[in-house]
Amino acid sequence: FLFGKSNYRVLFLAFMIISTGFILMSGGGSEDPNYFNKEIFNFRRIRLAPTFILVGFGLAVYSILTKTNSTK
């Protein structure tokens, strides 16, 4: 494998955090196009979800750039 076991664990955690961010960002639309739903601009979609996504991308970069300790 290209990376060590710990790198893959951190990378999997990063993908889970990114997925959680996109799930938090979804929804909030209106079924009626003539009605504007203000829920699209709440804290969860504007601040929390992008923070999750950026933290996930940071963890992914960290897991790729860290050197693995090979004890072979």
Backbone as CSV, one residue per row, in Angstrom:
resi,resn,N_x,N_y,N_z,CA_x,CA_y,CA_z,C_x,C_y,C_z
1,PHE,0.828,-1.192,0.000,0.000,0.000,0.000,0.865,1.245,0.000
2,LEU,0.289,2.328,-0.451,1.033,3.575,-0.565,1.238,4.247,0.796
3,PHE,0.235,4.181,1.672,0.303,4.818,2.983,0.233,3.763,4.069
4,GLY,0.482,4.202,5.283,0.370,3.310,6.425,-1.070,3.203,6.905
5,LYS,-1.278,2.324,7.869,-2.622,2.067,8.386,-3.224,3.309,9.052
6,SER,-2.406,4.039,9.789,-2.918,5.237,10.468,-3.303,6.316,9.461
7,ASN,-2.561,6.417,8.361,-2.900,7.407,7.336,-4.256,7.101,6.716
8,TYR,-4.518,5.829,6.449,-5.807,5.456,5.878,-6.950,5.693,6.859
9,ARG,-6.701,5.501,8.131,-7.748,5.774,9.127,-8.100,7.255,9.165
10,VAL,-7.076,8.106,9.155,-7.316,9.555,9.170,-7.997,9.985,7.875
11,LEU,-7.607,9.385,6.758,-8.227,9.720,5.473,-9.694,9.305,5.448
12,PHE,-10.015,8.136,5.997,-11.410,7.699,6.084,-12.208,8.634,6.990
13,LEU,-11.616,9.049,8.113,-12.278,10.001,8.999,-12.529,11.323,8.278
14,ALA,-11.573,11.767,7.470,-11.738,13.005,6.711,-12.892,12.884,5.725
15,PHE,-12.996,11.746,5.032,-14.107,11.556,4.095,-15.446,11.527,4.820
16,MET,-15.481,10.967,6.004,-16.732,10.944,6.777,-17.124,12.363,7.214
17,ILE,-16.156,13.166,7.623,-16.439,14.544,8.034,-16.911,15.369,6.841
18,ILE,-16.281,15.189,5.680,-16.701,15.901,4.470,-18.125,15.500,4.094
19,SER,-18.430,14.209,4.161,-19.785,13.741,3.845,-20.804,14.324,4.810
20,THR,-20.455,14.388,6.083,-21.355,14.984,7.075,-21.601,16.452,6.761
21,GLY,-20.580,17.166,6.333,-20.740,18.570,5.966,-21.694,18.753,4.800
22,PHE,-21.577,17.900,3.785,-22.484,18.017,2.647,-23.913,17.628,3.021
23,ILE,-24.063,16.667,3.908,-25.414,16.300,4.370,-26.025,17.443,5.164
24,LEU,-25.223,18.109,6.013,-25.733,19.253,6.772,-26.118,20.413,5.859
25,MET,-25.456,20.541,4.741,-25.730,21.641,3.825,-26.984,21.417,2.981
26,SER,-27.436,20.195,2.854,-28.554,19.894,1.955,-29.889,20.341,2.546
27,GLY,-30.867,20.445,1.688,-32.230,20.784,2.108,-32.475,22.273,2.145
28,GLY,-33.637,22.636,2.655,-33.972,24.038,2.825,-34.647,24.683,1.644
29,GLY,-34.871,23.936,0.604,-35.534,24.498,-0.564,-37.034,24.572,-0.377
30,SER,-37.680,25.247,-1.262,-39.125,25.393,-1.223,-39.737,24.642,-2.402
31,GLU,-40.836,23.962,-2.154,-41.516,23.247,-3.233,-42.269,24.199,-4.153
32,ASP,-42.684,25.332,-3.629,-43.384,26.345,-4.412,-42.368,27.387,-4.880
33,PRO,-42.181,27.575,-6.180,-41.182,28.541,-6.655,-41.543,29.996,-6.357
34,ASN,-42.780,30.270,-5.991,-43.185,31.639,-5.677,-42.971,31.986,-4.203
35,TYR,-42.562,31.016,-3.394,-42.364,31.228,-1.964,-40.880,31.130,-1.645
36,PHE,-40.331,32.142,-0.950,-38.925,32.143,-0.555,-38.813,31.618,0.861
37,ASN,-38.044,30.556,1.026,-37.850,29.956,2.333,-36.571,30.511,2.958
38,LYS,-36.693,31.190,4.096,-35.538,31.793,4.757,-34.663,30.765,5.471
39,GLU,-35.112,29.531,5.580,-34.332,28.489,6.231,-33.054,28.148,5.474
40,ILE,-32.946,28.567,4.245,-31.739,28.277,3.472,-30.543,29.069,4.001
41,PHE,-30.784,30.132,4.734,-29.714,30.971,5.269,-29.533,30.805,6.772
42,ASN,-29.807,29.626,7.323,-29.628,29.457,8.760,-28.174,29.092,9.088
43,PHE,-27.863,29.031,10.371,-26.495,28.807,10.850,-25.918,27.491,10.356
44,ARG,-26.735,26.463,10.325,-26.243,25.133,9.940,-25.732,25.120,8.508
45,ARG,-26.426,25.758,7.597,-26.044,25.720,6.182,-24.980,26.746,5.817
46,ILE,-24.914,27.855,6.527,-23.988,28.923,6.170,-22.658,28.814,6.913
47,ARG,-22.664,28.388,8.160,-21.432,28.358,8.955,-20.960,26.944,9.305
48,LEU,-21.842,26.112,9.797,-21.445,24.807,10.326,-21.016,23.840,9.231
49,ALA,-21.809,23.696,8.190,-21.499,22.736,7.128,-20.202,23.080,6.389
50,PRO,-19.979,24.323,5.983,-18.689,24.626,5.334,-17.497,24.418,6.259
51,THR,-17.671,24.649,7.560,-16.590,24.401,8.510,-16.250,22.914,8.551
52,PHE,-17.269,22.054,8.580,-17.042,20.613,8.549,-16.281,20.221,7.283
53,ILE,-16.676,20.778,6.166,-16.048,20.425,4.894,-14.586,20.878,4.864
54,LEU,-14.304,22.083,5.319,-12.922,22.571,5.326,-12.049,21.780,6.298
55,VAL,-12.589,21.433,7.459,-11.836,20.608,8.406,-11.559,19.234,7.802
56,GLY,-12.539,18.679,7.108,-12.340,17.387,6.455,-11.262,17.442,5.394
57,PHE,-11.263,18.487,4.578,-10.218,18.633,3.565,-8.848,18.821,4.212
58,GLY,-8.804,19.555,5.319,-7.539,19.721,6.038,-7.021,18.397,6.576
59,LEU,-7.906,17.581,7.127,-7.504,16.257,7.608,-7.032,15.362,6.465
60,ALA,-7.684,15.464,5.326,-7.270,14.659,4.170,-5.867,15.053,3.714
61,VAL,-5.587,16.334,3.654,-4.251,16.789,3.270,-3.231,16.343,4.308
62,TYR,-3.583,16.447,5.577,-2.691,16.006,6.651,-2.382,14.518,6.533
63,SER,-3.396,13.719,6.264,-3.173,12.271,6.180,-2.316,11.902,4.975
64,ILE,-2.393,12.683,3.921,-1.585,12.396,2.741,-0.135,12.843,2.940
65,LEU,0.071,13.972,3.602,1.411,14.533,3.711,2.227,14.008,4.879
66,THR,1.604,13.358,5.868,2.385,12.855,6.999,3.161,11.619,6.597
67,LYS,4.318,11.508,7.162,5.190,10.375,6.854,4.821,9.203,7.759
68,THR,4.748,8.026,7.176,4.409,6.847,7.960,5.668,6.254,8.563
69,ASN,5.524,5.675,9.742,6.656,5.026,10.398,6.684,3.577,9.979
70,SER,7.611,3.253,9.093,7.718,1.860,8.643,8.736,1.156,9.529
71,THR,8.304,0.101,10.189,9.167,-0.652,11.086,9.401,-2.040,10.540
72,LYS,9.793,-2.119,9.282,10.037,-3.425,8.652,11.480,-3.823,8.774
